[in-house]
Amino acid sequence: MFALEVFAPQFAAETAPTILLALAALVIVFGVGVVVVGRRRSGQAVATESATVGATPVEAVATAPVSTQANTPVSSATVRDRLGKVRSSFAGAVTSALTRSAITQETWDDLEEALLRADLGVATTTRVLAPLRELVKVKQIIQPSDLRAALQSQMTAQLSNSVRELNFDSSLNAPNIWLVVGVNGAGKTTTIGKLSAQQRKLGRTVLMAAGDTFRAAAGDQLETWAQRSGAEIVRGSEGGDPSSVVFDGVARATAKNIDLVLADTAGRLQNNTNLMEELTKVRRVADKGSGKVTEVLLVIDATTGQNGLTQAKQFAQATAVTGVVLTKLDGSARGGIVFAIETELQIPVKLVGLGETIDDLVAFDAAEFVAALFA
């Protein structure tokens, strides 16, 4: 016992350094393990985030656009997506009409109803179906699936001969003037703002003439769009003469060598004779100045259906409309008004509105539009 007590201090002294070294080694190993596990978890998190956004965190911050609404153009796929409501109404009715095993009189009745419900109108519906009836009669079309393809082709053909480019005469030694007309609520002011942004991207200088003097909010809204798109603006007094505002706008554009004047006009009902006469005066005064009217764009809300055709007829008589801008096509519109306007009035649909953002005003593509209806 005495020997053990004598030996213990000596043993402790000799083994202490070894024990300390072992403890230190354990601490180091444990610490390294924690770091490795942490890095693995961090790497997995980064990999997951990168897979989600398509870039590492640093790249995402460096390349993120300031405003996706203002900088992302509308692609063809997005156009098809935006027409979802129109397509669901039209394609569903057509598919239902062609579900029979053979083409019968009921097939024609159902197709006629589907086209009328889609706002093509009686005259256009007859024009579309007549040649198809003849092809079925001579046995060139037998199967309902072939009739569907022929219907799509025939509807595309109805829209294939229109010239849809916006008229801008670059040879003028004066401003081009684009008058924008339509009833209240159709989207005239917003259309002007989007047009301005597009033309500015093309390198043209733009001036807006706030000719809707009967609604103060219209001038304020137009001024906001002018600031956003980098355009100049001329406004008149509330309730003033719209013609004088447009005339002053053209004069200023001429003095400052501005390429394009976008002239807003008061929204008016097509059955108000006095206001339509005033609109005729705006057009006449605009042509008397130093610039030249090269476009008169009628803005129509696509959700108005056949009433839009009535609007187009009256405005065409008052101002010699050269093109139509069809807005709100992404909403509950049925789409057939496009065919009615083009085939009955011979006025081309040049632009369509597919949303609220600045890039949601796009050139109308007939083949793409019809394909989207049948998709």
DOBA-436008 format. One record per residue (C-alpha): y, z, x; residue in three letters; residue number from 1. Coordinates in nm, 2 decimals, decimal comma, padded with zeros to 4 digits. Last residue first. Layout:
% DOBA-436008
{{Y Z X} ALA NUM}
...
***
This chain:
% DOBA-436008
{{02,50 -07,91 -05,39} ALA 375}
{{02,60 -08,14 -05,68} PHE 374}
{{02,96 -08,03 -05,70} LEU 373}
{{02,99 -07,99 -05,33} ALA 372}
{{02,87 -08,35 -05,28} ALA 371}
{{03,15 -08,46 -05,52} VAL 370}
{{03,41 -08,28 -05,32} PHE 369}
{{03,28 -08,40 -04,99} GLU 368}
{{03,28 -08,76 -05,10} ALA 367}
{{03,64 -08,73 -05,24} ALA 366}
{{03,80 -08,55 -04,94} ASP 365}
{{04,12 -08,38 -05,04} PHE 364}
{{04,33 -08,27 -04,75} ALA 363}
{{04,35 -07,89 -04,72} VAL 362}
{{04,57 -07,61 -04,83} LEU 361}
{{04,39 -07,29 -04,74} ASP 360}
{{04,55 -07,26 -04,39} ASP 359}
{{04,84 -07,04 -04,50} ILE 358}
{{04,62 -06,79 -04,69} THR 357}
{{04,59 -06,77 -05,07} GLU 356}
{{04,28 -06,98 -05,14} GLY 355}
{{04,13 -07,32 -05,19} LEU 354}
{{04,44 -07,54 -05,26} GLY 353}
{{04,37 -07,91 -05,28} VAL 352}
{{04,57 -08,19 -05,13} LEU 351}
{{04,61 -08,57 -05,18} LYS 350}
{{04,49 -08,62 -05,54} VAL 349}
{{04,58 -08,98 -05,59} PRO 348}
{{04,77 -09,10 -05,90} ILE 347}
{{04,60 -09,40 -06,08} GLN 346}
{{04,68 -09,24 -06,41} LEU 345}
{{04,34 -09,27 -06,59} GLU 344}
{{04,11 -09,29 -06,30} THR 343}
{{04,29 -09,05 -06,06} GLU 342}
{{04,41 -08,79 -06,30} ILE 341}
{{04,09 -08,78 -06,50} ALA 340}
{{03,87 -08,77 -06,20} PHE 339}
{{04,05 -08,47 -06,04} VAL 338}
{{04,06 -08,30 -06,38} ILE 337}
{{03,68 -08,28 -06,35} GLY 336}
{{03,70 -07,97 -06,13} GLY 335}
{{03,59 -07,70 -06,36} ARG 334}
{{03,85 -07,45 -06,25} ALA 333}
{{03,75 -07,08 -06,25} SER 332}
{{03,89 -07,01 -05,91} GLY 331}
{{03,85 -07,19 -05,57} ASP 330}
{{04,03 -07,49 -05,71} LEU 329}
{{04,34 -07,27 -05,75} LYS 328}
{{04,57 -07,56 -05,66} THR 327}
{{04,55 -07,94 -05,71} LEU 326}
{{04,83 -08,11 -05,52} VAL 325}
{{04,89 -08,45 -05,67} VAL 324}
{{05,04 -08,76 -05,52} GLY 323}
{{05,31 -09,03 -05,57} THR 322}
{{05,49 -08,90 -05,88} VAL 321}
{{05,75 -09,14 -06,01} ALA 320}
{{06,00 -08,86 -06,11} THR 319}
{{06,03 -08,85 -06,49} ALA 318}
{{05,74 -09,08 -06,60} GLN 317}
{{05,50 -08,92 -06,34} ALA 316}
{{05,60 -08,58 -06,46} PHE 315}
{{05,51 -08,66 -06,82} GLN 314}
{{05,17 -08,81 -06,74} LYS 313}
{{05,08 -08,55 -06,48} ALA 312}
{{05,15 -08,27 -06,72} GLN 311}
{{04,93 -08,42 -06,99} THR 310}
{{04,65 -08,45 -06,73} LEU 309}
{{04,69 -08,09 -06,64} GLY 308}
{{04,64 -08,00 -07,00} ASN 307}
{{04,30 -08,14 -06,96} GLN 306}
{{04,19 -07,84 -06,75} GLY 305}
{{04,45 -07,57 -06,68} THR 304}
{{04,23 -07,41 -06,42} THR 303}
{{04,32 -07,68 -06,16} ALA 302}
{{04,68 -07,56 -06,15} ASP 301}
{{04,88 -07,87 -06,09} ILE 300}
{{05,14 -07,94 -05,82} VAL 299}
{{05,30 -08,28 -05,84} LEU 298}
{{05,41 -08,42 -05,51} LEU 297}
{{05,69 -08,67 -05,49} VAL 296}
{{05,67 -08,83 -05,15} GLU 295}
{{05,89 -09,07 -04,94} THR 294}
{{06,23 -08,97 -05,08} VAL 293}
{{06,48 -09,11 -04,83} LYS 292}
{{06,76 -08,93 -04,65} GLY 291}
{{07,13 -09,00 -04,63} SER 290}
{{07,19 -08,91 -04,99} GLY 289}
{{07,14 -09,13 -05,30} LYS 288}
{{06,77 -09,08 -05,31} ASP 287}
{{06,80 -08,71 -05,35} ALA 286}
{{07,05 -08,76 -05,63} VAL 285}
{{06,81 -08,98 -05,83} ARG 284}
{{06,51 -08,74 -05,78} ARG 283}
{{06,72 -08,44 -05,89} VAL 282}
{{06,85 -08,64 -06,19} LYS 281}
{{06,50 -08,71 -06,30} THR 280}
{{06,44 -08,34 -06,28} LEU 279}
{{06,74 -08,28 -06,50} GLU 278}
{{06,59 -08,52 -06,76} GLU 277}
{{06,27 -08,32 -06,75} MET 276}
{{06,47 -08,01 -06,82} LEU 275}
{{06,64 -08,16 -07,12} ASN 274}
{{06,31 -08,30 -07,26} THR 273}
{{06,11 -07,98 -07,25} ASN 272}
{{05,75 -08,11 -07,31} ASN 271}
{{05,66 -08,10 -06,94} GLN 270}
{{05,74 -07,74 -06,91} LEU 269}
{{05,95 -07,65 -06,62} ARG 268}
{{05,93 -07,50 -06,28} GLY 267}
{{06,26 -07,54 -06,10} ALA 266}
{{06,24 -07,77 -05,80} THR 265}
{{06,15 -07,71 -05,44} ASP 264}
{{06,26 -07,97 -05,18} ALA 263}
{{06,07 -08,01 -04,85} LEU 262}
{{06,31 -08,19 -04,62} VAL 261}
{{06,15 -08,35 -04,31} LEU 260}
{{06,26 -08,47 -03,97} ASP 259}
{{06,56 -08,26 -03,89} ILE 258}
{{06,83 -08,44 -03,69} ASN 257}
{{07,08 -08,15 -03,73} LYS 256}
{{07,34 -08,34 -03,93} ALA 255}
{{07,07 -08,52 -04,13} THR 254}
{{06,89 -08,20 -04,22} ALA 253}
{{07,22 -08,05 -04,32} ARG 252}
{{07,30 -08,34 -04,56} ALA 251}
{{06,94 -08,34 -04,70} VAL 250}
{{06,98 -07,97 -04,78} GLY 249}
{{07,32 -08,02 -04,94} ASP 248}
{{07,18 -08,29 -05,16} PHE 247}
{{06,88 -08,07 -05,26} VAL 246}
{{07,11 -07,78 -05,34} VAL 245}
{{07,34 -08,02 -05,53} SER 244}
{{07,06 -08,15 -05,75} SER 243}
{{06,95 -07,79 -05,83} PRO 242}
{{07,29 -07,72 -05,99} ASP 241}
{{07,35 -07,34 -05,98} GLY 240}
{{07,17 -07,07 -06,19} GLY 239}
{{07,16 -06,84 -05,88} GLU 238}
{{07,38 -06,98 -05,61} SER 237}
{{07,23 -07,23 -05,37} GLY 236}
{{06,98 -07,20 -05,09} ARG 235}
{{06,92 -07,41 -04,77} VAL 234}
{{06,63 -07,33 -04,55} ILE 233}
{{06,53 -07,38 -04,19} GLU 232}
{{06,16 -07,39 -04,09} ALA 231}
{{05,97 -07,17 -03,85} GLY 230}
{{05,66 -07,14 -04,06} SER 229}
{{05,68 -06,77 -04,13} ARG 228}
{{06,05 -06,76 -04,16} GLN 227}
{{06,06 -07,05 -04,40} ALA 226}
{{05,78 -06,89 -04,61} TRP 225}
{{05,99 -06,58 -04,65} THR 224}
{{06,29 -06,79 -04,75} GLU 223}
{{06,07 -06,97 -05,01} LEU 222}
{{05,98 -06,64 -05,17} GLN 221}
{{06,34 -06,53 -05,18} ASP 220}
{{06,44 -06,86 -05,34} GLY 219}
{{06,16 -06,84 -05,60} ALA 218}
{{06,25 -06,47 -05,67} ALA 217}
{{06,59 -06,58 -05,78} ALA 216}
{{06,45 -06,80 -06,06} ARG 215}
{{06,69 -07,05 -06,22} PHE 214}
{{06,79 -07,20 -05,88} THR 213}
{{06,46 -07,37 -05,81} ASP 212}
{{06,61 -07,62 -05,57} GLY 211}
{{06,55 -07,41 -05,26} ALA 210}
{{06,58 -07,69 -05,00} ALA 209}
{{06,34 -07,63 -04,72} MET 208}
{{06,41 -07,78 -04,37} LEU 207}
{{06,13 -07,89 -04,14} VAL 206}
{{06,11 -08,01 -03,78} THR 205}
{{05,79 -08,20 -03,70} ARG 204}
{{05,55 -08,11 -03,42} GLY 203}
{{05,23 -08,16 -03,62} LEU 202}
{{05,20 -07,78 -03,63} LYS 201}
{{05,54 -07,77 -03,80} ARG 200}
{{05,40 -08,02 -04,06} GLN 199}
{{05,11 -07,79 -04,14} GLN 198}
{{05,33 -07,47 -04,17} ALA 197}
{{05,58 -07,66 -04,39} SER 196}
{{05,30 -07,77 -04,62} LEU 195}
{{05,18 -07,42 -04,65} LYS 194}
{{05,52 -07,29 -04,75} GLY 193}
{{05,58 -07,58 -04,99} ILE 192}
{{05,24 -07,51 -05,16} THR 191}
{{05,34 -07,15 -05,20} THR 190}
{{05,66 -07,25 -05,38} THR 189}
{{05,48 -07,50 -05,60} LYS 188}
{{05,19 -07,28 -05,71} GLY 187}
{{05,12 -07,37 -06,07} ALA 186}
{{05,29 -07,07 -06,20} GLY 185}
{{05,59 -07,25 -06,35} ASN 184}
{{05,53 -07,61 -06,42} VAL 183}
{{05,53 -07,88 -06,15} GLY 182}
{{05,75 -08,06 -05,89} VAL 181}
{{05,76 -08,08 -05,51} VAL 180}
{{06,00 -08,34 -05,37} LEU 179}
{{05,93 -08,46 -05,02} TRP 178}
{{06,23 -08,60 -04,84} ILE 177}
{{06,20 -08,79 -04,51} ASN 176}
{{06,51 -08,73 -04,30} PRO 175}
{{06,71 -09,01 -04,15} ALA 174}
{{06,67 -09,28 -03,88} ASN 173}
{{06,36 -09,37 -04,06} LEU 172}
{{06,08 -09,53 -03,85} SER 171}
{{05,86 -09,21 -03,88} SER 170}
{{05,81 -09,28 -04,25} ASP 169}
{{05,60 -08,99 -04,38} PHE 168}
{{05,38 -09,06 -04,68} ASN 167}
{{05,09 -08,81 -04,71} LEU 166}
{{04,76 -08,98 -04,67} GLU 165}
{{04,54 -09,00 -04,98} ARG 164}
{{04,50 -09,37 -05,05} VAL 163}
{{04,27 -09,39 -05,34} SER 162}
{{03,98 -09,64 -05,36} ASN 161}
{{03,68 -09,40 -05,34} SER 160}
{{03,75 -09,17 -05,64} LEU 159}
{{03,54 -09,34 -05,91} GLN 158}
{{03,28 -09,43 -05,64} ALA 157}
{{03,21 -09,07 -05,58} THR 156}
{{03,13 -09,02 -05,95} MET 155}
{{02,90 -09,32 -05,94} GLN 154}
{{02,71 -09,19 -05,63} SER 153}
{{02,66 -08,85 -05,79} GLN 152}
{{02,54 -09,01 -06,11} LEU 151}
{{02,30 -09,23 -05,91} ALA 150}
{{02,15 -08,93 -05,73} ALA 149}
{{02,10 -08,75 -06,07} ARG 148}
{{01,95 -09,06 -06,23} LEU 147}
{{01,70 -09,09 -05,94} ASP 146}
{{01,59 -08,73 -06,01} SER 145}
{{01,56 -08,81 -06,38} PRO 144}
{{01,31 -09,09 -06,30} GLN 143}
{{01,33 -09,45 -06,42} ILE 142}
{{01,64 -09,61 -06,27} ILE 141}
{{01,63 -09,99 -06,21} GLN 140}
{{01,44 -10,01 -06,54} LYS 139}
{{01,69 -10,26 -06,70} VAL 138}
{{01,80 -10,00 -06,96} LYS 137}
{{01,82 -09,73 -06,69} VAL 136}
{{02,06 -09,94 -06,49} LEU 135}
{{02,26 -10,02 -06,80} GLU 134}
{{02,29 -09,65 -06,90} ARG 133}
{{02,41 -09,58 -06,54} LEU 132}
{{02,68 -09,84 -06,57} PRO 131}
{{02,82 -09,67 -06,89} ALA 130}
{{02,79 -09,31 -06,77} LEU 129}
{{03,09 -09,30 -06,53} VAL 128}
{{03,34 -09,50 -06,74} ARG 127}
{{03,24 -09,31 -07,06} THR 126}
{{03,30 -08,98 -06,89} THR 125}
{{03,64 -09,11 -06,76} THR 124}
{{03,76 -09,21 -07,10} ALA 123}
{{03,63 -08,89 -07,28} VAL 122}
{{03,78 -08,64 -07,03} GLY 121}
{{03,64 -08,53 -06,69} LEU 120}
{{03,71 -08,17 -06,78} ASP 119}
{{03,37 -08,02 -06,67} ALA 118}
{{03,29 -07,96 -07,03} ARG 117}
{{03,32 -08,33 -07,09} LEU 116}
{{03,09 -08,41 -06,80} LEU 115}
{{02,83 -08,16 -06,92} ALA 114}
{{02,85 -08,29 -07,28} GLU 113}
{{02,80 -08,65 -07,17} GLU 112}
{{02,50 -08,54 -06,96} LEU 111}
{{02,34 -08,35 -07,25} ASP 110}
{{02,38 -08,65 -07,48} ASP 109}
{{02,25 -08,89 -07,22} TRP 108}
{{01,94 -08,68 -07,16} THR 107}
{{01,89 -08,63 -07,54} GLU 106}
{{01,87 -09,01 -07,56} GLN 105}
{{01,58 -08,99 -07,32} THR 104}
{{01,52 -09,01 -06,95} ILE 103}
{{01,17 -08,87 -06,87} ALA 102}
{{01,01 -08,55 -06,75} SER 101}
{{01,30 -08,34 -06,88} ARG 100}
{{01,50 -08,12 -06,64} THR 99}
{{01,79 -08,37 -06,61} LEU 98}
{{02,03 -08,22 -06,86} ALA 97}
{{01,97 -07,87 -06,73} SER 96}
{{02,05 -07,99 -06,38} THR 95}
{{02,37 -08,14 -06,50} VAL 94}
{{02,48 -07,82 -06,67} ALA 93}
{{02,40 -07,61 -06,37} GLY 92}
{{02,56 -07,85 -06,13} ALA 91}
{{02,89 -07,83 -06,32} PHE 90}
{{02,94 -07,46 -06,38} SER 89}
{{02,78 -07,33 -06,06} SER 88}
{{02,97 -07,60 -05,87} ARG 87}
{{03,32 -07,50 -05,99} VAL 86}
{{03,25 -07,13 -05,92} LYS 85}
{{03,11 -07,21 -05,57} GLY 84}
{{03,40 -07,45 -05,47} LEU 83}
{{03,51 -07,21 -05,20} ARG 82}
{{03,17 -07,23 -05,03} ASP 81}
{{03,18 -07,60 -05,01} ARG 80}
{{03,53 -07,58 -04,86} VAL 79}
{{03,40 -07,32 -04,62} THR 78}
{{03,13 -07,55 -04,50} ALA 77}
{{03,38 -07,82 -04,44} SER 76}
{{03,59 -07,59 -04,23} SER 75}
{{03,92 -07,42 -04,33} VAL 74}
{{04,12 -07,35 -04,02} PRO 73}
{{04,13 -06,99 -03,88} THR 72}
{{04,48 -06,90 -03,74} ASN 71}
{{04,68 -06,75 -04,02} ALA 70}
{{04,40 -06,56 -04,20} GLN 69}
{{04,24 -06,46 -03,87} THR 68}
{{04,55 -06,29 -03,76} SER 67}
{{04,61 -06,17 -03,41} VAL 66}
{{04,30 -06,35 -03,29} PRO 65}
{{04,04 -06,14 -03,09} ALA 64}
{{03,99 -06,29 -02,74} THR 63}
{{04,07 -06,01 -02,51} ALA 62}
{{03,95 -05,73 -02,73} VAL 61}
{{03,62 -05,90 -02,80} ALA 60}
{{03,57 -05,99 -02,43} GLU 59}
{{03,61 -05,62 -02,33} VAL 58}
{{03,37 -05,50 -02,60} PRO 57}
{{03,11 -05,76 -02,49} THR 56}
{{03,08 -06,06 -02,71} ALA 55}
{{02,91 -06,21 -03,02} GLY 54}
{{03,03 -05,96 -03,27} VAL 53}
{{02,70 -05,82 -03,38} THR 52}
{{02,49 -05,90 -03,08} ALA 51}
{{02,75 -05,75 -02,86} SER 50}
{{02,75 -05,43 -03,07} GLU 49}
{{02,37 -05,40 -03,04} THR 48}
{{02,38 -05,47 -02,66} ALA 47}
{{02,66 -05,22 -02,62} VAL 46}
{{02,46 -04,95 -02,80} ALA 45}
{{02,15 -05,03 -02,60} GLN 44}
{{02,34 -05,01 -02,28} GLY 43}
{{02,48 -04,67 -02,38} SER 42}
{{02,14 -04,54 -02,46} ARG 41}
{{02,00 -04,66 -02,13} ARG 40}
{{02,30 -04,52 -01,95} ARG 39}
{{02,25 -04,18 -02,11} GLY 38}
{{01,88 -04,18 -02,03} VAL 37}
{{01,96 -04,26 -01,67} VAL 36}
{{02,23 -04,00 -01,64} VAL 35}
{{02,01 -03,73 -01,80} VAL 34}
{{01,73 -03,81 -01,56} GLY 33}
{{01,95 -03,80 -01,26} VAL 32}
{{02,07 -03,45 -01,36} GLY 31}
{{01,71 -03,32 -01,41} PHE 30}
{{01,61 -03,46 -01,07} VAL 29}
{{01,91 -03,30 -00,90} ILE 28}
{{01,85 -02,96 -01,07} VAL 27}
{{01,48 -02,97 -00,98} LEU 26}
{{01,57 -03,04 -00,62} ALA 25}
{{01,81 -02,75 -00,60} ALA 24}
{{01,55 -02,52 -00,74} LEU 23}
{{01,30 -02,64 -00,47} ALA 22}
{{01,56 -02,59 -00,20} LEU 21}
{{01,64 -02,24 -00,32} LEU 20}
{{01,27 -02,15 -00,33} ILE 19}
{{01,22 -02,28 00,03} THR 18}
{{01,52 -02,09 00,16} PRO 17}
{{01,39 -01,77 00,00} ALA 16}
{{01,04 -01,79 00,14} THR 15}
{{01,09 -01,62 00,49} GLU 14}
{{01,32 -01,35 00,36} ALA 13}
{{01,10 -01,27 00,08} ALA 12}
{{00,79 -01,25 00,30} PHE 11}
{{00,97 -01,01 00,54} GLN 10}
{{01,09 -00,79 00,26} PRO 9}
{{00,73 -00,78 00,12} ALA 8}
{{00,54 -00,69 00,45} PHE 7}
{{00,65 -00,33 00,47} VAL 6}
{{00,57 -00,27 00,11} GLU 5}
{{00,23 -00,44 00,15} LEU 4}
{{00,14 -00,23 00,46} ALA 3}
{{00,24 00,09 00,28} PHE 2}
{{00,00 00,00 00,00} MET 1}
***
